[in-house]
Amino acid sequence: MRIVLLKGQSQYGSLRLHIDQLATAFTALGHEAVIVDLAAQDAVTRLNAALARPVQFFYALNSMGVDLRAGDQTLYDAADSLFITLHVDHPVHLWERLETKMDRRFIVSFLDETHVKLVRDCFPPGHFAALSLMPPGANTSIPPAMPTESELFRDWAERRDIPLLFTGTYRGAPDRRWRGAERNFVTTLFDDAADLALSQDTLALEDAIDQVVASRDVSLPPASRTQLIRKSREVYQYVEAYRRHRLLETLNAAGVRLVVYGKGWENRPFPAFDWRGEGSFEETLGLLRRTRLVLNSNNNFIAGGHERVFAAQVNGAAVVSDASRYYDRYYADGRDMLFYRWSDLDALPARIEAALADPAALAAVARAGFRQAATHHTWEARARHILGLFEAGNILTR
């Protein structure tokens, strides 16, 4: 089978690395994987060369390249190929790309099951050939090579000089930017929905919005609900920023020594932390082999999985993360991951301190996490899922 993978620019290079590692997985499964870099100067030439022979499907992240056209058709209709994509953020942030119309060729995966439900409810039947739940896979090394368990866990504590690591952007103090001079039904509804979502550990914001609407004895038709959700992008950003800020604020106040890489830290907002530069996703892979415990904030993916978790585990680090209904399928607290809850965030500093004080027990958690990631969350496992989507799309829509 011939597969063309599209990639472009991404923060820290993470999405570009995902495509590279997925292409390697497709190749290992016996398929021809062709990468076209849409950010390259010769992108058009490379794309035309890729189209010189039949393509069974195109693959991209965040629907990158979905807007490519061939005359008055999408490129994918013209090429008689499926377009399959994974969105690694909430649908509200890239809604316009999801609105692209194709002739039953558009297959979309999301990393959170609540995202799947939201898109299924808000788009007309038949707009997509299929929807699915699929978090990103575990990035290993460059070039991709799955490490062995014995290699990773030989002298585990002695070889890992970073006790606690966080890689990610600091978005600043949270700001309710939807508030203008005018206070009205929508802005006050968003206030109440944000407060409700933040008061619970695993409540999706769109479900909080629905609950607040119902509490006001209002019933919205589907089209109006969709418009309300689309207007809530700043509320999603606020909830994500609030939770990350509150997490970091709590650890800093407790004096937790956290090694940090990422953007937004230049002014040293948290004095207890050791910021070591912006870094890149490629750098992170090396850091994970030196780290004992990785801190994860799941970006409010309350029923999904974050790439940071699987990459950390497959590189031998233990993970402490906020809870998610997706993680509940594979992990148990204290067995192969450590969990914290937003409703009991003040307990996290002591949990981290106790975990780091017992390297043998933490290594056991890391080892169990590695086994789960190596079994269920590799890019090869994701490639098999994507191939299943292709088969389903061909059978059900052609």
ChimeraX attribute file (.defattr): number of C-alpha atoms within 10 A of each C-alpha:
attribute: neighborCount
match mode: 1-to-1
recipient: residues
	/A:1	13
	/A:2	18
	/A:3	22
	/A:4	21
	/A:5	23
	/A:6	25
	/A:7	25
	/A:8	18
	/A:9	14
	/A:10	10
	/A:11	13
	/A:12	19
	/A:13	14
	/A:14	17
	/A:15	20
	/A:16	20
	/A:17	20
	/A:18	21
	/A:19	21
	/A:20	21
	/A:21	25
	/A:22	26
	/A:23	24
	/A:24	20
	/A:25	21
	/A:26	23
	/A:27	18
	/A:28	13
	/A:29	12
	/A:30	10
	/A:31	14
	/A:32	16
	/A:33	22
	/A:34	20
	/A:35	20
	/A:36	21
	/A:37	19
	/A:38	17
	/A:39	12
	/A:40	13
	/A:41	9
	/A:42	11
	/A:43	15
	/A:44	14
	/A:45	12
	/A:46	16
	/A:47	17
	/A:48	11
	/A:49	11
	/A:50	17
	/A:51	13
	/A:52	8
	/A:53	10
	/A:54	13
	/A:55	20
	/A:56	16
	/A:57	20
	/A:58	23
	/A:59	27
	/A:60	24
	/A:61	23
	/A:62	23
	/A:63	23
	/A:64	19
	/A:65	19
	/A:66	24
	/A:67	14
	/A:68	11
	/A:69	13
	/A:70	12
	/A:71	8
	/A:72	8
	/A:73	15
	/A:74	18
	/A:75	21
	/A:76	22
	/A:77	19
	/A:78	12
	/A:79	17
	/A:80	15
	/A:81	19
	/A:82	25
	/A:83	26
	/A:84	27
	/A:85	24
	/A:86	23
	/A:87	24
	/A:88	21
	/A:89	17
	/A:90	21
	/A:91	20
	/A:92	18
	/A:93	16
	/A:94	15
	/A:95	12
	/A:96	10
	/A:97	15
	/A:98	19
	/A:99	11
	/A:100	14
	/A:101	16
	/A:102	19
	/A:103	17
	/A:104	19
	/A:105	24
	/A:106	25
	/A:107	22
	/A:108	26
	/A:109	24
	/A:110	26
	/A:111	24
	/A:112	26
	/A:113	20
	/A:114	21
	/A:115	26
	/A:116	19
	/A:117	14
	/A:118	17
	/A:119	19
	/A:120	15
	/A:121	13
	/A:122	15
	/A:123	15
	/A:124	9
	/A:125	9
	/A:126	12
	/A:127	18
	/A:128	23
	/A:129	24
	/A:130	20
	/A:131	20
	/A:132	19
	/A:133	21
	/A:134	22
	/A:135	22
	/A:136	26
	/A:137	27
	/A:138	29
	/A:139	29
	/A:140	24
	/A:141	20
	/A:142	12
	/A:143	10
	/A:144	15
	/A:145	11
	/A:146	14
	/A:147	15
	/A:148	13
	/A:149	15
	/A:150	10
	/A:151	10
	/A:152	18
	/A:153	18
	/A:154	10
	/A:155	11
	/A:156	23
	/A:157	17
	/A:158	10
	/A:159	14
	/A:160	17
	/A:161	13
	/A:162	17
	/A:163	19
	/A:164	23
	/A:165	24
	/A:166	20
	/A:167	22
	/A:168	21
	/A:169	17
	/A:170	18
	/A:171	16
	/A:172	13
	/A:173	12
	/A:174	16
	/A:175	14
	/A:176	16
	/A:177	11
	/A:178	18
	/A:179	15
	/A:180	9
	/A:181	6
	/A:182	7
	/A:183	11
	/A:184	10
	/A:185	10
	/A:186	15
	/A:187	18
	/A:188	13
	/A:189	18
	/A:190	25
	/A:191	16
	/A:192	17
	/A:193	24
	/A:194	23
	/A:195	14
	/A:196	18
	/A:197	19
	/A:198	21
	/A:199	12
	/A:200	13
	/A:201	17
	/A:202	18
	/A:203	17
	/A:204	21
	/A:205	24
	/A:206	21
	/A:207	15
	/A:208	21
	/A:209	23
	/A:210	18
	/A:211	14
	/A:212	19
	/A:213	20
	/A:214	12
	/A:215	10
	/A:216	10
	/A:217	7
	/A:218	10
	/A:219	12
	/A:220	12
	/A:221	8
	/A:222	12
	/A:223	11
	/A:224	12
	/A:225	18
	/A:226	17
	/A:227	11
	/A:228	17
	/A:229	20
	/A:230	16
	/A:231	14
	/A:232	20
	/A:233	16
	/A:234	18
	/A:235	21
	/A:236	21
	/A:237	19
	/A:238	20
	/A:239	22
	/A:240	19
	/A:241	21
	/A:242	19
	/A:243	18
	/A:244	24
	/A:245	16
	/A:246	15
	/A:247	18
	/A:248	20
	/A:249	15
	/A:250	17
	/A:251	21
	/A:252	18
	/A:253	12
	/A:254	14
	/A:255	14
	/A:256	17
	/A:257	16
	/A:258	21
	/A:259	19
	/A:260	22
	/A:261	24
	/A:262	20
	/A:263	18
	/A:264	15
	/A:265	21
	/A:266	12
	/A:267	7
	/A:268	11
	/A:269	15
	/A:270	16
	/A:271	12
	/A:272	18
	/A:273	20
	/A:274	15
	/A:275	19
	/A:276	12
	/A:277	13
	/A:278	18
	/A:279	16
	/A:280	17
	/A:281	23
	/A:282	16
	/A:283	13
	/A:284	21
	/A:285	18
	/A:286	14
	/A:287	19
	/A:288	24
	/A:289	22
	/A:290	22
	/A:291	23
	/A:292	27
	/A:293	30
	/A:294	23
	/A:295	23
	/A:296	22
	/A:297	22
	/A:298	21
	/A:299	19
	/A:300	28
	/A:301	26
	/A:302	22
	/A:303	21
	/A:304	23
	/A:305	27
	/A:306	24
	/A:307	19
	/A:308	25
	/A:309	27
	/A:310	27
	/A:311	24
	/A:312	30
	/A:313	31
	/A:314	33
	/A:315	31
	/A:316	32
	/A:317	33
	/A:318	29
	/A:319	26
	/A:320	24
	/A:321	20
	/A:322	23
	/A:323	24
	/A:324	21
	/A:325	15
	/A:326	18
	/A:327	20
	/A:328	12
	/A:329	8
	/A:330	13
	/A:331	16
	/A:332	14
	/A:333	15
	/A:334	15
	/A:335	15
	/A:336	25
	/A:337	25
	/A:338	24
	/A:339	20
	/A:340	21
	/A:341	16
	/A:342	18
	/A:343	11
	/A:344	9
	/A:345	14
	/A:346	15
	/A:347	13
	/A:348	19
	/A:349	19
	/A:350	13
	/A:351	15
	/A:352	19
	/A:353	13
	/A:354	12
	/A:355	21
	/A:356	17
	/A:357	12
	/A:358	10
	/A:359	17
	/A:360	13
	/A:361	14
	/A:362	26
	/A:363	23
	/A:364	17
	/A:365	25
	/A:366	29
	/A:367	26
	/A:368	20
	/A:369	29
	/A:370	29
	/A:371	16
	/A:372	18
	/A:373	24
	/A:374	23
	/A:375	12
	/A:376	16
	/A:377	25
	/A:378	23
	/A:379	24
	/A:380	23
	/A:381	17
	/A:382	20
	/A:383	21
	/A:384	14
	/A:385	15
	/A:386	21
	/A:387	15
	/A:388	12
	/A:389	20
	/A:390	22
	/A:391	11
	/A:392	14
	/A:393	20
	/A:394	16
	/A:395	9
	/A:396	11
	/A:397	13
	/A:398	10
